[in-house]
């Protein structure tokens, strides 16, 4: 329970300092490996979500891209970007303190192509039907980096 309270306190203090109400703490063997509030407002970096920043720090500290021995505490059910990062990091557990539905009366962060209440639906659409304009730019050398990776990694 102490890590839940610490996550809440980190998010709360971030709000007091002009940031957004999100925070992440990564724990291994009951010790905090990394922690971060959401730093989007402070850094003008839309990828500086608390989960992303804390995962980067923990992986550097542990010299790995896998957090399979770690528990991750987050303020809210994760956005799609952070959910993807959590899947890649593969922690033992992810503990979230609240849900989007619970905090919706107090906070929203809608953008041109992104609204939390419809974003997951966008993933299920074919690329050409999504709100974000995406066009494939084919090139004859497009697969060479992947082929080289396969050769070098004996796959």
DSSP file (Angstrom, degrees, kcal/mol; ACC not computed):
  #  RESIDUE AA STRUCTURE BP1 BP2  ACC     N-H-->O    O-->H-N    N-H-->O    O-->H-N    TCO  KAPPA ALPHA  PHI   PSI    X-CA   Y-CA   Z-CA
    1    1 A X     >        0   0    0      0, 0.0     4,-2.2     0, 0.0     5,-0.2   0.000 360.0 360.0 360.0 -27.8    0.0    0.0    0.0
    2    2 A X  H  >  +     0   0    0      1,-0.2     4,-2.2     2,-0.2     5,-0.1   0.856 360.0  52.2 -62.5 -33.5    2.9    2.3    0.6
    3    3 A X  H  > S+     0   0    0      2,-0.2     4,-2.0     1,-0.2    -1,-0.2   0.840 107.1  52.8 -72.3 -32.0    3.8    2.3   -3.1
    4    4 A X  H  > S+     0   0    0      2,-0.2     4,-2.3     1,-0.2    -2,-0.2   0.949 111.5  45.5 -64.5 -48.8    0.2    3.2   -4.0
    5    5 A X  H  X S+     0   0    0     -4,-2.2     4,-2.8     1,-0.2    -2,-0.2   0.897 111.8  52.1 -62.4 -39.9    0.3    6.2   -1.7
    6    6 A X  H  X S+     0   0    0     -4,-2.2     4,-2.4     2,-0.2    -1,-0.2   0.881 108.6  51.3 -64.0 -37.6    3.7    7.2   -3.0
    7    7 A X  H  X S+     0   0    0     -4,-2.0     4,-2.1     2,-0.2    -2,-0.2   0.926 111.6  47.1 -63.6 -45.2    2.3    7.1   -6.6
    8    8 A X  H  X S+     0   0    0     -4,-2.3     4,-2.7     1,-0.2    -2,-0.2   0.926 112.6  49.5 -61.4 -45.7   -0.6    9.3   -5.6
    9    9 A X  H  X S+     0   0    0     -4,-2.8     4,-2.7     1,-0.2     5,-0.2   0.893 109.4  51.6 -62.0 -40.8    1.8   11.8   -3.8
   10   10 A X  H  X S+     0   0    0     -4,-2.4     4,-1.6     2,-0.2    -1,-0.2   0.912 113.0  45.1 -63.1 -43.3    4.1   11.9   -6.8
   11   11 A X  H  X S+     0   0    0     -4,-2.1     4,-1.9     2,-0.2    11,-0.2   0.912 113.1  50.7 -65.8 -43.0    1.1   12.7   -9.1
   12   12 A X  H  X S+     0   0    0     -4,-2.7     4,-2.0     1,-0.2    -2,-0.2   0.929 110.8  47.7 -61.8 -47.1   -0.3   15.3   -6.7
   13   13 A X  H  X S+     0   0    0     -4,-2.7     4,-1.2     1,-0.2    -1,-0.2   0.835 107.4  57.5 -64.5 -32.1    3.0   17.1   -6.3
   14   14 A X  H  <>S+     0   0    0     -4,-1.6     5,-3.4    -5,-0.2     3,-0.3   0.910 105.5  50.0 -63.8 -41.3    3.4   17.1  -10.1
   15   15 A X  H ><5S+     0   0    0     -4,-1.9     3,-1.9     1,-0.2    -2,-0.2   0.921 107.4  53.8 -62.0 -43.9    0.1   19.0  -10.3
   16   16 A X  H 3<5S+     0   0    0     -4,-2.0    -1,-0.2     1,-0.3    -2,-0.2   0.790 109.1  50.7 -60.5 -27.0    1.3   21.5   -7.7
   17   17 A X  T 3<5S-     0   0    0     -4,-1.2    -1,-0.3    -3,-0.3    -2,-0.2   0.152 130.1 -91.7 -99.2  18.2    4.3   22.1   -9.9
   18   18 A X  T < 5S+     0   0    0     -3,-1.9    -3,-0.2     1,-0.2    -2,-0.1   0.519  89.3 117.7  90.7   5.4    2.4   22.6  -13.2
   19   19 A X      < -     0   0    0     -5,-3.4    -1,-0.2    -6,-0.2     2,-0.2  -0.218  67.6 -86.0 -95.6-171.8    2.3   19.1  -14.4
   20   20 A X        -     0   0    0     18,-0.5     2,-2.0     2,-0.1    18,-0.5  -0.588  42.7-101.5 -97.2 159.2   -0.4   16.5  -15.1
   21   21 A X  S    S+     0   0    0     -2,-0.2     2,-0.3    -7,-0.1   -10,-0.1  -0.262  83.9 101.9 -82.8  55.0   -1.9   14.2  -12.5
   22   22 A X        +     0   0    0     -2,-2.0    16,-2.1   -11,-0.2     2,-0.3  -0.976  38.2 165.9-136.3 149.1   -0.1   11.0  -13.4
   23   23 A X  E     -A   37   0A   0     -2,-0.3    52,-1.4    14,-0.3     2,-0.4  -0.985  15.8-155.0-157.6 157.6    2.9    9.1  -11.9
   24   24 A X  E     -AB  36  74A   0     12,-2.6    12,-2.4    -2,-0.3     2,-0.4  -0.999   3.8-170.4-139.4 140.3    4.6    5.8  -12.1
   25   25 A X  E     -AB  35  73A   0     48,-2.3    48,-3.1    -2,-0.4     2,-0.5  -1.000   9.5-156.0-129.6 132.2    6.8    3.9   -9.6
   26   26 A X  E     -AB  34  72A   0      8,-3.1     7,-3.2    -2,-0.4     8,-1.4  -0.938  14.2-169.4-112.3 128.2    8.7    0.7  -10.5
   27   27 A X  E     -AB  32  71A   0     44,-3.1    44,-2.8    -2,-0.5     2,-0.4  -0.938  12.5-179.0-123.7 135.0    9.6   -1.7   -7.7
   28   28 A X  E >  S-AB  31  70A   0      3,-2.7     3,-1.6    -2,-0.4    42,-0.1  -0.997  78.7  -8.5-131.6 128.8   11.9   -4.7   -7.6
   29   29 A X  T 3  S-     0   0    0     40,-0.5    -1,-0.1    -2,-0.4     3,-0.1   0.882 129.2 -57.3  52.3  42.4   12.3   -6.8   -4.5
   30   30 A X  T 3  S+     0   0    0      1,-0.2     2,-0.4    -3,-0.0    -1,-0.3   0.669 116.9 112.6  65.3  19.5   10.3   -4.2   -2.5
   31   31 A X  E <  S-A   28   0A   0     -3,-1.6    -3,-2.7     0, 0.0     2,-0.5  -0.975  74.0-115.0-122.4 136.3   12.8   -1.4   -3.5
   32   32 A X  E     +A   27   0A   0     -2,-0.4    -5,-0.3    -5,-0.2     3,-0.1  -0.572  31.0 178.3 -71.3 121.2   11.9    1.5   -5.8
   33   33 A X  E     -     0   0A   0     -7,-3.2     2,-0.3    -2,-0.5    -1,-0.2   0.829  67.0 -11.9 -90.2 -40.8   14.0    1.2   -9.0
   34   34 A X  E     -A   26   0A   0     -8,-1.4    -8,-3.1     2,-0.0    -1,-0.4  -0.986  58.3-174.5-156.1 159.9   12.6    4.3  -10.7
   35   35 A X  E     +A   25   0A   0     -2,-0.3     2,-0.3   -10,-0.2   -10,-0.2  -0.984   7.8 168.6-154.5 150.2    9.8    6.8  -10.4
   36   36 A X  E     -A   24   0A   0    -12,-2.4   -12,-2.6    -2,-0.3     2,-0.2  -0.954  24.9-137.8-161.1 142.5    8.5    9.6  -12.5
   37   37 A X  E     -A   23   0A   0     -2,-0.3     2,-0.4   -14,-0.3   -14,-0.3  -0.464  54.7 -77.6 -83.0 172.7    5.5   11.9  -12.8
   38   38 A X        -     0   0    0    -16,-2.1   -18,-0.5   -18,-0.5    11,-0.2  -0.609  47.6-173.6 -68.1 128.0    4.1   12.7  -16.2
   39   39 A X     >  +     0   0    0      9,-3.0     4,-2.1    -2,-0.4     6,-0.4   0.156  48.4 110.7-113.9  17.5    6.5   15.3  -17.7
   40   40 A X  H  >>S+     0   0    0      8,-0.4     4,-2.0     1,-0.2     5,-0.7   0.944  82.3  43.2 -58.9 -51.5    4.6   16.2  -20.9
   41   41 A X  H  45S+     0   0    0      1,-0.2    -1,-0.2     2,-0.2    -2,-0.1   0.873 116.8  47.3 -64.8 -37.1    3.8   19.8  -19.8
   42   42 A X  H  45S+     0   0    0      1,-0.2    -1,-0.2    -4,-0.2    -2,-0.2   0.799 124.7  28.8 -75.7 -28.4    7.2   20.5  -18.4
   43   43 A X  H  <5S-     0   0    0     -4,-2.1    -2,-0.2     2,-0.2    -1,-0.2   0.512  93.6-128.5-110.7  -7.3    9.2   19.1  -21.4
   44   44 A X  T  <5 +     0   0    0     -4,-2.0     2,-0.6    -5,-0.2    -3,-0.2   0.821  68.0 132.4  56.8  31.2    6.8   19.8  -24.3
   45   45 A X    > < -     0   0    0     -5,-0.7     3,-2.0    -6,-0.4    -1,-0.2  -0.944  48.8-159.2-114.6 108.7    7.4   16.1  -25.1
   46   46 A X  T 3  S+     0   0    0     -2,-0.6     3,-0.1     1,-0.3    -6,-0.1   0.616  92.7  55.8 -66.6  -9.6    4.1   14.2  -25.8
   47   47 A X  T 3  S+     0   0    0      1,-0.2     2,-1.3    -7,-0.1    -1,-0.3   0.427  76.4 100.3 -97.3   1.0    5.9   10.9  -25.1
   48   48 A X    <   +     0   0    0     -3,-2.0    -9,-3.0     4,-0.1    -8,-0.4  -0.153  49.1 151.2 -83.6  43.9    7.0   11.9  -21.6
   49   49 A X     >  -     0   0    0     -2,-1.3     4,-2.5   -11,-0.2     5,-0.3  -0.402  59.8-110.8 -69.0 153.8    4.2   10.1  -19.9
   50   50 A X  H  > S+     0   0    0      1,-0.2     4,-2.6     2,-0.2     5,-0.3   0.887 116.9  51.2 -55.5 -43.5    5.1    8.8  -16.4
   51   51 A X  H  > S+     0   0    0      2,-0.2     4,-2.5     1,-0.2    -1,-0.2   0.924 111.5  46.9 -62.0 -44.6    5.1    5.2  -17.5
   52   52 A X  H  > S+     0   0    0      2,-0.2     4,-2.5     1,-0.2    -2,-0.2   0.940 114.5  45.9 -63.5 -49.1    7.5    5.8  -20.4
   53   53 A X  H  X S+     0   0    0     -4,-2.5     4,-2.2     1,-0.2    -2,-0.2   0.922 115.7  45.8 -62.5 -45.4    9.9    7.9  -18.4
   54   54 A X  H  X S+     0   0    0     -4,-2.6     4,-2.7    -5,-0.3    -1,-0.2   0.889 112.1  51.2 -67.7 -38.7   10.0    5.4  -15.5
   55   55 A X  H  X S+     0   0    0     -4,-2.5     4,-2.7    -5,-0.3     5,-0.2   0.931 110.1  49.8 -63.1 -45.0   10.4    2.4  -17.7
   56   56 A X  H  X S+     0   0    0     -4,-2.5     4,-2.1    -5,-0.2    -2,-0.2   0.935 113.3  46.1 -57.9 -46.5   13.3    4.0  -19.6
   57   57 A X  H  X S+     0   0    0     -4,-2.2     4,-2.5     1,-0.2    -2,-0.2   0.917 113.6  48.2 -64.3 -44.3   15.0    4.8  -16.3
   58   58 A X  H  X S+     0   0    0     -4,-2.7     4,-2.7     1,-0.2    -1,-0.2   0.914 111.1  50.1 -64.4 -42.9   14.4    1.4  -14.8
   59   59 A X  H  X>S+     0   0    0     -4,-2.7     5,-1.9     2,-0.2     4,-0.9   0.898 112.2  47.5 -64.8 -39.6   15.7   -0.4  -17.9
   60   60 A X  H  <5S+     0   0    0     -4,-2.1     3,-0.4    -5,-0.2    -1,-0.2   0.937 113.6  47.9 -63.5 -45.5   18.8    1.7  -17.9
   61   61 A X  H  <5S+     0   0    0     -4,-2.5    -2,-0.2     1,-0.2    -1,-0.2   0.890 119.5  38.0 -63.3 -39.9   19.4    1.1  -14.3
   62   62 A X  H  <5S-     0   0    0     -4,-2.7    -1,-0.2     2,-0.2    -2,-0.2   0.484 105.1-128.6 -90.9  -3.5   18.9   -2.7  -14.5
   63   63 A X  T  <5S+     0   0    0     -4,-0.9     2,-0.3    -3,-0.4    -3,-0.2   0.928  72.4  98.6  55.5  50.6   20.6   -2.9  -17.9
   64   64 A X  S   <S-     0   0    0     -5,-1.9    -1,-0.2    -6,-0.1    -2,-0.2  -0.976  70.4-139.3-155.1 161.5   17.7   -4.8  -19.5
   65   65 A X  S    S+     0   0    0     -2,-0.3     2,-0.4    -3,-0.1    -6,-0.1   0.320  87.1  76.7-104.1   5.2   14.7   -4.2  -21.7
   66   66 A X        -     0   0    0     -7,-0.1     3,-0.2    -4,-0.1    24,-0.2  -0.958  52.1-173.7-120.0 132.1   12.6   -6.6  -19.7
   67   67 A X    >   +     0   0    0     22,-3.7     3,-2.0    -2,-0.4    25,-0.7  -0.230  36.8 138.2-113.5  42.3   11.1   -5.7  -16.3
   68   68 A X  T 3  S+     0   0    0      1,-0.3    -1,-0.1    23,-0.3    22,-0.1   0.681  71.9  49.7 -65.9 -19.4    9.8   -9.2  -15.6
   69   69 A X  T 3  S+     0   0    0     -3,-0.2   -40,-0.5    22,-0.1     2,-0.3   0.237 100.9  88.4-100.0  12.5   10.9   -9.1  -11.9
   70   70 A X  E <   -B   28   0A   0     -3,-2.0    22,-2.4    20,-0.2    23,-1.1  -0.784  63.1-143.9-115.7 153.5    9.3   -5.8  -11.3
   71   71 A X  E     -Bc  27  93A   0    -44,-2.8   -44,-3.1    -2,-0.3     2,-0.5  -0.919  19.1-152.3-107.0 141.3    5.9   -4.4  -10.2
   72   72 A X  E     -Bc  26  94A   0     21,-2.5    23,-3.3    -2,-0.4     2,-0.5  -0.968   4.2-160.6-120.8 127.9    4.8   -1.2  -11.7
   73   73 A X  E     +Bc  25  95A   0    -48,-3.1   -48,-2.3    -2,-0.5     2,-0.3  -0.919  16.3 176.1-106.8 126.0    2.4    1.2   -9.9
   74   74 A X  E     -Bc  24  96A   0     21,-3.0    23,-1.6    -2,-0.5   -50,-0.2  -0.914  35.0-127.7-129.2 155.6    0.6    3.7  -12.1
   75   75 A X  E    S+     0   0A   0    -52,-1.4    23,-1.8    -2,-0.3     2,-0.3   0.907  85.8   7.8 -69.1 -42.4   -2.1    6.3  -11.3
   76   76 A X  E    S- c   0  98A   0     21,-0.2    23,-0.2   -53,-0.2    -1,-0.1  -0.898  95.3 -71.1-140.3 162.6   -4.6    5.3  -13.9
   77   77 A X  S    S-     0   0    0     21,-1.3     6,-0.1    -2,-0.3    -2,-0.0  -0.366  73.3-102.0 -53.1 134.0   -5.4    2.7  -16.5
   78   78 A X        -     0   0    0      1,-0.1    -1,-0.1     4,-0.1    22,-0.1  -0.178  23.0-117.6 -74.6 152.5   -2.8    3.4  -19.2
   79   79 A X     >  -     0   0    0     -3,-0.1     4,-2.8     1,-0.1     5,-0.2  -0.273  43.6 -95.0 -69.9 169.0   -3.2    5.2  -22.5
   80   80 A X  H  > S+     0   0    0      1,-0.2     4,-2.3     2,-0.2     5,-0.2   0.873 124.8  51.7 -58.9 -38.9   -2.5    3.1  -25.6
   81   81 A X  H  > S+     0   0    0      2,-0.2     4,-1.9     1,-0.2    -1,-0.2   0.940 114.8  41.9 -63.3 -46.1    1.1    4.3  -25.8
   82   82 A X  H  > S+     0   0    0      2,-0.2     4,-2.6     1,-0.2    -2,-0.2   0.862 111.0  56.1 -71.1 -35.2    1.9    3.4  -22.2
   83   83 A X  H  X S+     0   0    0     -4,-2.8     4,-2.3     2,-0.2    -1,-0.2   0.926 108.1  49.1 -60.6 -43.8   -0.1    0.1  -22.5
   84   84 A X  H  X S+     0   0    0     -4,-2.3     4,-2.3    -5,-0.2    -2,-0.2   0.914 111.2  49.2 -60.4 -43.5    2.2   -0.8  -25.4
   85   85 A X  H  X S+     0   0    0     -4,-1.9     4,-2.5     1,-0.2    -2,-0.2   0.886 109.6  52.2 -64.0 -38.9    5.3    0.1  -23.4
   86   86 A X  H  X>S+     0   0    0     -4,-2.6     4,-1.9     2,-0.2     5,-0.6   0.908 109.0  49.6 -64.7 -41.7    4.0   -1.9  -20.4
   87   87 A X  H  <5S+     0   0    0     -4,-2.3    -2,-0.2     2,-0.2    -1,-0.2   0.927 112.2  48.2 -61.7 -43.5    3.5   -5.0  -22.7
   88   88 A X  H  <5S+     0   0    0     -4,-2.3    -2,-0.2     1,-0.2    -1,-0.2   0.901 112.5  47.9 -63.3 -40.6    7.0   -4.6  -24.1
   89   89 A X  H  <5S-     0   0    0     -4,-2.5   -22,-3.7    -5,-0.2    -1,-0.2   0.778  93.5-155.8 -72.6 -26.3    8.5   -4.2  -20.6
   90   90 A X  T  <5 -     0   0    0     -4,-1.9   -20,-0.2   -24,-0.2    -3,-0.1   0.915  15.3-168.8  53.7  56.2    6.6   -7.3  -19.4
   91   91 A X      < -     0   0    0     -5,-0.6   -23,-0.3     1,-0.1   -20,-0.2  -0.221  32.9-115.3 -70.0 166.0    6.5   -6.6  -15.7
   92   92 A X  S    S-     0   0    0    -22,-2.4     2,-0.3   -25,-0.7   -21,-0.2   0.932  94.9  -4.8 -63.8 -47.3    5.4   -9.1  -13.1
   93   93 A X  E     -c   71   0A   0    -23,-1.1   -21,-2.5     2,-0.0     2,-0.5  -0.988  56.5-150.6-146.1 150.9    2.3   -6.9  -12.2
   94   94 A X  E     -c   72   0A   0     -2,-0.3     2,-0.6   -23,-0.2   -21,-0.2  -0.995  15.2-164.6-121.3 123.7    0.9   -3.5  -13.0
   95   95 A X  E     -c   73   0A   0    -23,-3.3   -21,-3.0    -2,-0.5     2,-0.4  -0.938   4.2-167.6-108.8 120.5   -1.1   -1.9  -10.3
   96   96 A X  E     -c   74   0A   0     -2,-0.6   -21,-0.2   -23,-0.2   -20,-0.2  -0.883  12.9-155.6-109.7 143.7   -3.3    1.0  -11.3
   97   97 A X  E    S+     0   0A   0    -23,-1.6     2,-0.3    -2,-0.4   -21,-0.2   0.829  71.6   2.2 -87.7 -35.0   -4.9    3.3   -8.8
   98   98 A X  E     -c   76   0A   0    -23,-1.8   -21,-1.3   -24,-0.2     2,-0.3  -0.872  68.2-117.7-144.9 174.8   -7.9    4.6  -10.7
   99   99 A X     >  -     0   0    0     -2,-0.3     4,-2.0   -23,-0.2     5,-0.2  -0.758  28.6-112.2-115.5 163.2   -9.7    4.3  -14.1
  100  100 A X  H  > S+     0   0    0     -2,-0.3     4,-1.6     1,-0.2     7,-0.2   0.887 118.8  55.8 -59.0 -38.9  -10.3    6.8  -16.9
  101  101 A X  H  4 S+     0   0    0      1,-0.2     4,-0.4     2,-0.2    -1,-0.2   0.873 107.9  48.6 -63.2 -36.6  -14.0    6.6  -16.1
  102  102 A X  H  4 S+     0   0    0      1,-0.2     3,-0.4    -3,-0.2    -1,-0.2   0.879 118.3  37.5 -72.6 -38.0  -13.4    7.6  -12.5
  103  103 A X  H >X S+     0   0    0     -4,-2.0     3,-2.2     1,-0.2     4,-1.5   0.587  89.1  96.1 -92.0  -7.1  -11.2   10.5  -13.2
  104  104 A X  T 3< S+     0   0    0     -4,-1.6    -1,-0.2     1,-0.3    -2,-0.1   0.816  77.7  59.1 -52.9 -37.4  -13.1   11.8  -16.3
  105  105 A X  T 34 S+     0   0    0     -4,-0.4    -1,-0.3    -3,-0.4    -2,-0.1   0.700 117.2  33.9 -65.8 -14.1  -15.1   14.4  -14.4
  106  106 A X  T <4 S+     0   0    0     -3,-2.2     2,-0.3     1,-0.3    -2,-0.2   0.623 122.0  29.1-113.9 -18.0  -11.9   16.0  -13.3
  107  107 A X     <  +     0   0    0     -4,-1.5     2,-0.3    -7,-0.2    -1,-0.3  -0.995  49.8 167.8-151.4 135.6   -9.5   15.6  -16.2
  108  108 A X        -     0   0    0     -2,-0.3     7,-0.0    -3,-0.1    -4,-0.0  -0.985  11.0-174.1-143.5 154.7   -9.4   15.3  -20.0
  109  109 A X        +     0   0    0     -2,-0.3     2,-0.2     2,-0.0     5,-0.0  -0.373  20.9 168.1-144.9  57.3   -6.7   15.5  -22.5
  110  110 A X        -     0   0    0      5,-0.1     5,-0.2     2,-0.0     2,-0.2  -0.511   8.6-177.9 -79.5 143.9   -8.3   15.4  -26.0
  111  111 A X        -     0   0    0      3,-3.8    -2,-0.0    -2,-0.2    -1,-0.0  -0.685  45.4 -77.1-130.1-177.7   -6.2   16.2  -29.0
  112  112 A X  S    S+     0   0    0      1,-0.2     3,-0.0    -2,-0.2    -2,-0.0   0.897 128.3   9.6 -53.3 -48.9   -6.8   16.5  -32.7
  113  113 A X  S    S+     0   0    0      1,-0.1     2,-0.5    19,-0.0    -1,-0.2   0.420 120.7  77.3-109.5  -1.2   -6.8   12.7  -33.4
  114  114 A X        +     0   0    0     17,-0.1    -3,-3.8    -5,-0.0     2,-0.4  -0.943  39.4 156.5-125.0 118.7   -6.8   11.5  -29.8
  115  115 A X    >>  -     0   0    0     -2,-0.5     4,-1.9    -5,-0.2     3,-1.6  -0.991  37.6-137.3-132.0 130.4   -9.7   11.3  -27.4
  116  116 A X  H 3> S+     0   0    0     -2,-0.4     4,-0.5     1,-0.3     3,-0.1   0.864 101.2  55.6 -56.4 -38.8   -9.5    8.8  -24.6
  117  117 A X  H 34 S+     0   0    0      1,-0.2    -1,-0.3     2,-0.1     4,-0.1   0.648 122.2  25.8 -74.7 -11.7  -13.1    7.6  -24.9
  118  118 A X  H <> S+     0   0    0     -3,-1.6     4,-1.2     2,-0.1     3,-0.5   0.462  94.8  93.2-122.8  -5.7  -12.7    6.7  -28.6
  119  119 A X  H >X S+     0   0    0     -4,-1.9     4,-1.0     1,-0.2     3,-0.6   0.886  82.3  53.9 -64.8 -40.8   -9.0    6.0  -29.1
  120  120 A X  H 3X S+     0   0    0     -4,-0.5     4,-0.7     1,-0.3     3,-0.4   0.845 104.3  57.9 -62.9 -31.3   -9.1    2.2  -28.5
  121  121 A X  H >> S+     0   0    0     -3,-0.5     3,-0.6     1,-0.2     4,-0.6   0.848  97.4  62.5 -63.8 -33.4  -11.8    2.0  -31.2
  122  122 A X  H X< S+     0   0    0     -4,-1.2     3,-1.1    -3,-0.6    -1,-0.2   0.870  95.5  60.0 -60.1 -37.1   -9.4    3.6  -33.6
  123  123 A X  H 3< S+     0   0    0     -4,-1.0    -1,-0.2    -3,-0.4    -2,-0.2   0.832 100.6  54.2 -61.2 -33.1   -7.0    0.6  -33.3
  124  124 A X  H << S+     0   0    0     -4,-0.7    -1,-0.3    -3,-0.6    -2,-0.2   0.623  92.0  91.5 -80.6 -11.1   -9.6   -1.8  -34.5
  125  125 A X  S << S-     0   0    0     -3,-1.1     5,-0.1    -4,-0.6     2,-0.0  -0.513  90.1 -99.3 -80.0 149.4  -10.2    0.2  -37.8
  126  126 A X    >>  -     0   0    0     -2,-0.2     3,-2.3     1,-0.1     4,-0.5  -0.374  41.4-107.3 -59.8 149.8   -8.2   -0.6  -40.9
  127  127 A X  G >4 S+     0   0    0      1,-0.3     3,-1.4     2,-0.2     7,-0.2   0.862 118.5  55.8 -50.2 -43.8   -5.3    2.0  -41.3
  128  128 A X  G 34 S+     0   0    0      1,-0.3    -1,-0.3     5,-0.1    -2,-0.1   0.624 106.6  51.4 -69.9 -11.3   -7.1    3.8  -44.2
  129  129 A X  G <4 S+     0   0    0     -3,-2.3    -1,-0.3    -7,-0.1    -2,-0.2   0.429  86.1 107.9-102.4  -1.3  -10.2    4.4  -42.0
  130  130 A X  S << S-     0   0    0     -3,-1.4     4,-0.2    -4,-0.5    -7,-0.0  -0.371  76.6-122.0 -76.2 157.0   -8.4    5.9  -39.0
  131  131 A X  S    S+     0   0    0    -18,-0.2     2,-0.6     2,-0.1    -1,-0.1   0.842  95.2  80.4 -67.2 -34.6   -8.6    9.6  -38.2
  132  132 A X  S    S-     0   0    0    -19,-0.2     2,-0.4     1,-0.1    -2,-0.2  -0.646  92.0-121.5 -75.4 118.8   -4.9   10.0  -38.3
  133  133 A X        +     0   0    0     -2,-0.6     2,-0.4    -4,-0.1    -2,-0.1  -0.468  40.3 174.8 -65.7 119.1   -3.9   10.3  -42.0
  134  134 A X        +     0   0    0     -2,-0.4     2,-0.4    -7,-0.2    -4,-0.1  -0.994   8.5 178.1-130.2 131.7   -1.5    7.5  -42.8
  135  135 A X        -     0   0    0     -2,-0.4     2,-0.3     2,-0.0    -2,-0.0  -0.998  28.0-123.9-134.0 133.3   -0.1    6.7  -46.3
  136  136 A X        -     0   0    0     -2,-0.4     2,-0.7     1,-0.1    -2,-0.0  -0.596  15.4-159.1 -77.2 134.8    2.4    4.0  -47.1
  137  137 A X        -     0   0    0     -2,-0.3    -1,-0.1     2,-0.0    -2,-0.0  -0.828  18.4-153.5-112.6  88.2    5.5    5.3  -48.9
  138  138 A X        +     0   0    0     -2,-0.7     2,-0.3     2,-0.0     3,-0.0  -0.312  17.2 177.9 -66.8 142.6    6.8    2.1  -50.6
  139  139 A X    >   -     0   0    0      1,-0.1     3,-1.8    -2,-0.0     4,-0.2  -0.990  35.4-128.4-143.5 142.1   10.6    1.8  -51.4
  140  140 A X  T 3  S+     0   0    0     -2,-0.3     3,-0.3     1,-0.3    -1,-0.1   0.734 110.0  50.2 -64.3 -22.7   12.4   -1.1  -53.0
  141  141 A X  T >  S+     0   0    0      1,-0.2     3,-1.4     2,-0.1     4,-0.5   0.312  77.0 109.8 -94.7   8.6   15.0   -1.1  -50.2
  142  142 A X  T <  S+     0   0    0     -3,-1.8     3,-0.3     1,-0.3     4,-0.3   0.809  79.5  43.9 -57.8 -33.8   12.4   -1.1  -47.4
  143  143 A X  T 3> S+     0   0    0     -3,-0.3     4,-2.5    -4,-0.2    -1,-0.3   0.532  86.4  91.9 -91.7  -5.7   13.0   -4.7  -46.2
  144  144 A X  H <> S+     0   0    0     -3,-1.4     4,-2.5     1,-0.2     5,-0.2   0.880  84.3  51.8 -61.8 -39.6   16.8   -4.6  -46.3
  145  145 A X  H  > S+     0   0    0     -4,-0.5     4,-2.0    -3,-0.3    -1,-0.2   0.891 113.0  46.7 -62.9 -35.3   17.3   -3.6  -42.6
  146  146 A X  H  > S+     0   0    0     -4,-0.3     4,-2.2    -3,-0.2    -2,-0.2   0.887 111.5  50.3 -72.0 -39.2   15.0   -6.4  -41.6
  147  147 A X  H  X S+     0   0    0     -4,-2.5     4,-2.4     2,-0.2    -2,-0.2   0.914 111.5  48.9 -63.8 -41.8   16.8   -8.9  -43.8
  148  148 A X  H  X S+     0   0    0     -4,-2.5     4,-2.7    -5,-0.2     5,-0.2   0.896 109.0  52.9 -65.2 -40.1   20.1   -7.8  -42.4
  149  149 A X  H  X S+     0   0    0     -4,-2.0     4,-1.7     2,-0.2    -1,-0.2   0.923 109.5  49.1 -60.1 -44.0   18.8   -8.2  -38.8
  150  150 A X  H  <>S+     0   0    0     -4,-2.2     5,-1.8     1,-0.2     4,-0.4   0.927 112.2  48.3 -61.4 -45.6   17.7  -11.7  -39.6
  151  151 A X  H ><5S+     0   0    0     -4,-2.4     3,-0.8     1,-0.2    -2,-0.2   0.919 114.3  45.2 -60.9 -44.9   21.1  -12.6  -41.1
  152  152 A X  H 3<5S+     0   0    0     -4,-2.7    -1,-0.2     1,-0.2    -2,-0.2   0.728 117.7  43.8 -73.9 -21.8   23.0  -11.1  -38.1
  153  153 A X  T 3<5S-     0   0    0     -4,-1.7    -1,-0.2    -5,-0.2    -2,-0.2   0.254 103.3-124.7-109.5  12.0   20.7  -12.7  -35.5
  154  154 A X  T < 5       0   0    0     -3,-0.8    -3,-0.2    -4,-0.4    -4,-0.1   0.865 360.0 360.0  48.9  45.4   20.5  -16.2  -37.1
  155  155 A X      <       0   0    0     -5,-1.8    -1,-0.1    -6,-0.2    -4,-0.1   0.429 360.0 360.0 -94.8 360.0   16.7  -16.1  -37.1
